[in-house]
Amino acid sequence: MLAINNLSYFIGGRALYENASLHIKPKDKIGLIGQNGKGKSTLLKLINGELTIDGGEISRSKEVSLGFLNQDLLSYQSEDSIVDVAMMAFEEAVDAHKKIEAILKKLETEYSDELIEKLTKLQEKFERLEGYSMQAKAEEILEGIGFKTSDLNRPLKEFSGGWRMRVMLAKLLLEKPSLLMLDEPTNHLDLPSIEWIENYLRTYEGAVIVVSHDRHFLNNTINKIVEVSNAQLTMYEGNYDFYLQEKEMRSEIQKNAFENQQQKIKQTEQFIDRFRAKATKARQVQSRVKALEKMDVIEDVVDENAVVNFKFEFKQKSGRHVIRLENVSKSYGDLEILRSTTANIERGDKIALIGANGKGKSTLLRIIAGTEKIEGKREQGHNVQMGFYAQHQLESLNINNEILDELKQAGSNKSDLELRQILGCFLFGGDDVFKKIKVLSGGEKSRVALARTLIDESNFLLLDEPTNHLDFQSENILIQALQQYTGTFITVSHNRHFIKQTANKIWYIENKQIKEYPGTYDEYLYWQSLQEDKKEEPKPEKIEKKEKPKTERRDKNEDQLKQYQKELNKLENDIEKEEVLISELEAKMAKPDVYGNPDELLKVNTSYQNSKDKLEQLTKEWESLMEMIDELS
């Protein structure tokens, strides 16, 4: 379908790609990953023909059509309605429709057989191009990615960049190119829209290449990972979780091969040095010198899993009550966001505020920050020192500052040595701390802004989409930093992995009220699934008499207990099966014919890891169900 052979591309003297190759087959679903600045977006632009390669070849068959969603589309504006912009995907059908409209208008004053014949042919063409259903298809996709029905006829220019990007995504999906290329498509989507896109891409008939740092999105949509590293493209046959397991195994093999080769080189060099002056060994010495010159050097493994060991210090702890909202209401004209709602943030809370865009998450964050006018009461606790991180923090960085100077100006009064140690935690080591902000990539700027936010000794953080534009390594640093953070924070995020790793409470807005689930994201999802199951259960017939309400409640509790017990029994059976399977796989890995065969060992190890993950999930579900049974008992 599309072949990249020996691709080379240079920026200045730096090779983004050097003799890199990749073959894309029909229906491949590829996740393109790598650290920021390594050339992922550049590769998509090279495939699309926007950039010219320096060497090698990119070839594709004539019938292959390309569709490319990139961040440059944020600036696209139009007077047309968003449904009309999306329908530009049906270029031929739209053109035929315009001609039909013109002929119909002409027929009002001028009738002729020639016009009727033209009209008939155009109508047949319009029907063949599925023109009569194109508006319905456009509306379905636009609503699927988050637009309200009332928004569809609004001009594109009225929407923000993120929403305009969604319209361009809808247009692209309607075009159905044979190779769909998406550059960070989830950055401007909320959770319901991300899940909709996941379902769409899973059944997409063409090939897909996605640049994304959302590991859940990759796990749910792709079947291959291509890693951009060391100017090469490395393929992994599986989703992101498989990539992590496979890469660890490949890295171990490479590390062993590197160490063995280094030992061989050392021994060879010792032989050469020892016998160089002996005429009787001249031929053997010369042979070893040539062998060293011809040797393909194996690279050492670079550990990209940076570990943060950052000690957060506060001048003072906050009081137990950090923020209290009491009977808070907020409206913008006729648009009501919150209505007489109450919520509390306590010291040590790690809150993820989730839900669809347009529900008021950013407004609520500003209310908590005290920058939004409200009806009702907002009360800030004793000794609360607030820090705020959002994507606009990047714009507040002084581009002419060096990284170290930028942190000095954060006002923490830390010494240069202390600041350099902190920057080391955020992957700025050695002379990197003297780089100017203006030469940094988006991900590097995010890390500087995060470091600056986290060192100002705030004991309460507000984080607005903190993982946007972060690569996996930077995201991992942020997660570790927040796991070690002993203060309180609330974050708005659509990144499910980030939420799972950091939050101990879930907030969402429903019916103009702030709702709280007092647990992790996994527990919240399980609880939510149980609520959905309850909604789907058939409603009992209406009972006219209400003589024994206590008995009815007891009967209802007993019915619920029976249902929970049934689910618990099933979970226990599943857990037992998984434990037996894990024992069998452990025994299998100990057999010489398995651990001596890398391919077989990989296969068994993959099954083992999958079973362990499944067992962990089943155990969490069992624990949550037991808590619910205890509450009803």
Secondary structure by P-SEA (a helix, b strand, c coil): cbbbcbbbbbccccccccbbbbbbccccbbbbbbcccccaaaaaaaaacccccccccccccccbbbbbbccccccccccccaaaaaaccaaaaaaaaaaaaaaaaaacccccaaaaaaaaaaaaaaaaacccaaaaaaaaaaaaacccccccccccccccaaaaaaaaaaaaaaacccbbbbccccccccaaaaaaaaaaaaaccbbbbbbcccaaaaaacccbbbbbcccbbbbbcccaaaaaaaaaaaaaaaaaaaaaaaaaaaaaaaaaaaccccccaaaaaaaaaaaaaaccccccccccccccbbbbbbccccccccbbbcbbbbbccccccccbbbbbbcccccccccccccccaaaaaaaaaccccccbbbbbccbbbbbbbcccccccccccccaaaaaaaccccccaaaaaaaaaaacccccccccccccccaaaaaaaaaaaaaaccccbbbbccccccccaaaaaaaaaaaaacccccccccccaaaaaacccbbbbbcccbbbbccccaaaaaaaaaaaaaaaaccccccccccccaaaaaaaaaaaaaaaaaaaaaaaaaaaaaaaaaaaaaaaaaacaaaaacaaaaaaaaaaaaaaaaaaaaaaaaaaaaaaaaaaac
